């Protein structure tokens, strides 16, 4: 039995509505409804076709943590999102200490601009 044109149209509309509802229930769609379409890091605004460049970043990096109030999300452009995850990788690399490394890693990159200042302030005799 062939379906008539009205039945096929109704089925297509029903399927389209169902797909739209599923999309709206995704955390990205919910985040886009909750937050302004602005990158939380660089402040660029997005609309139209460029909206696809705006991503949802999970602050705790747990993609299963999707609270309905969006408290674990922030909207980031694809560039800032990539930078955010790259920074974490770099930090992890610096956290690993190689065997035989005896340096104090916390003080390796500390620069004290006042080092030796007291000697410079003493009057010359």
C-alpha positions as CSV (number, residue, x, y, z in Angstrom):
1,X,0.0,0.0,0.0
2,X,1.5,3.3,-1.1
3,X,1.4,6.3,1.1
4,X,-0.4,9.3,-0.2
5,X,1.3,12.7,-0.4
6,X,-0.4,14.1,2.7
7,X,0.7,11.2,4.8
8,X,4.4,11.5,3.7
9,X,4.3,15.2,4.4
10,X,2.9,14.7,7.9
11,X,5.6,12.0,8.6
12,X,8.4,14.3,7.4
13,X,7.1,17.2,9.5
14,X,6.8,15.0,12.5
15,X,10.3,13.6,12.0
16,X,11.7,17.2,11.6
17,X,9.9,18.3,14.8
18,X,11.3,15.3,16.7
19,X,14.8,16.0,15.5
20,X,14.5,19.7,16.4
21,X,13.4,18.7,19.9
22,X,16.3,16.4,20.3
23,X,18.7,19.1,19.2
24,X,17.2,21.5,21.7
25,X,17.8,19.1,24.4
26,X,21.5,18.8,23.7
27,X,23.8,20.8,26.1
28,X,25.0,23.0,23.2
29,X,21.5,24.1,22.3
30,X,20.6,24.6,26.0
31,X,23.8,26.7,26.5
32,X,23.0,28.8,23.4
33,X,19.6,29.6,25.0
34,X,21.1,30.4,28.4
35,X,24.1,32.6,27.5
36,X,24.7,35.5,25.1
37,X,26.4,34.5,21.9
38,X,29.7,35.9,22.9
39,X,33.0,34.2,23.5
40,X,33.7,34.3,27.3
41,X,37.5,34.7,26.7
42,X,38.0,37.1,23.7
43,X,34.6,38.8,23.8
44,X,33.8,38.3,20.1
45,X,30.1,38.2,19.2
46,X,28.6,35.5,17.0
47,X,25.4,35.2,14.9
48,X,24.1,33.6,11.7
49,X,26.4,31.2,10.0
50,X,29.3,32.1,12.3
51,X,27.4,30.8,15.3
52,X,28.8,27.3,14.5
53,X,32.2,28.7,15.6
54,X,30.9,29.1,19.1
55,X,31.5,26.0,21.2
56,X,30.5,24.9,24.7
57,X,33.5,24.4,27.1
58,X,33.0,22.3,30.2
59,X,34.8,24.2,33.0
60,X,35.6,21.0,34.9
61,X,36.4,19.1,31.6
62,X,33.8,16.5,32.4
63,X,31.5,16.2,29.4
64,X,29.0,14.2,31.5
65,X,28.5,17.1,34.0
66,X,25.7,19.0,32.3
67,X,23.7,20.7,35.0
68,X,20.4,22.3,33.7
69,X,21.5,25.8,34.9
70,X,24.6,25.6,32.7
71,X,26.9,26.3,35.7
72,X,29.6,24.0,34.2
73,X,29.6,25.6,30.8
74,X,31.0,28.6,29.1
75,X,30.7,29.6,25.4
76,X,34.1,29.9,23.7
77,X,35.0,30.5,20.1
78,X,36.8,27.6,18.5
79,X,40.1,29.4,18.8
80,X,39.8,30.2,22.5
81,X,38.4,26.7,23.2
82,X,41.5,25.1,21.5
83,X,43.8,27.5,23.4
84,X,42.1,26.5,26.7
85,X,42.7,22.8,26.1
86,X,46.2,23.4,24.9
87,X,47.1,25.4,28.0
88,X,46.1,22.4,30.1
89,X,48.3,20.1,28.1
90,X,51.3,22.4,28.5
91,X,50.7,22.7,32.2
92,X,50.5,18.9,32.5
93,X,53.8,18.7,30.7
94,X,55.5,21.1,33.1
95,X,54.0,19.1,36.1
96,X,55.9,16.0,35.1
97,X,59.5,15.9,36.6
98,X,62.0,13.9,34.7
99,X,64.2,11.3,36.6
100,X,67.3,12.9,38.0
101,X,65.9,16.5,37.9
102,X,66.9,18.0,41.2
103,X,65.8,21.6,40.5
104,X,62.9,23.2,42.4
105,X,60.3,23.4,39.6
106,X,58.2,25.9,41.5
107,X,61.0,28.5,41.5
108,X,62.4,27.8,38.0
109,X,60.3,30.6,36.4
110,X,60.2,33.0,39.3
111,X,61.7,36.4,38.7
112,X,62.2,38.7,41.6
113,X,62.4,42.3,40.3
114,X,63.5,43.5,43.7
115,X,66.5,41.1,44.1
116,X,69.5,43.0,45.2
117,X,67.5,46.2,45.7
118,X,68.6,46.7,49.3
119,X,72.3,46.6,48.2
120,X,71.6,49.3,45.6
121,X,69.8,51.6,48.1
122,X,72.7,51.6,50.6
123,X,74.8,54.7,50.5
124,X,78.2,54.3,48.9
125,X,81.0,54.9,51.3
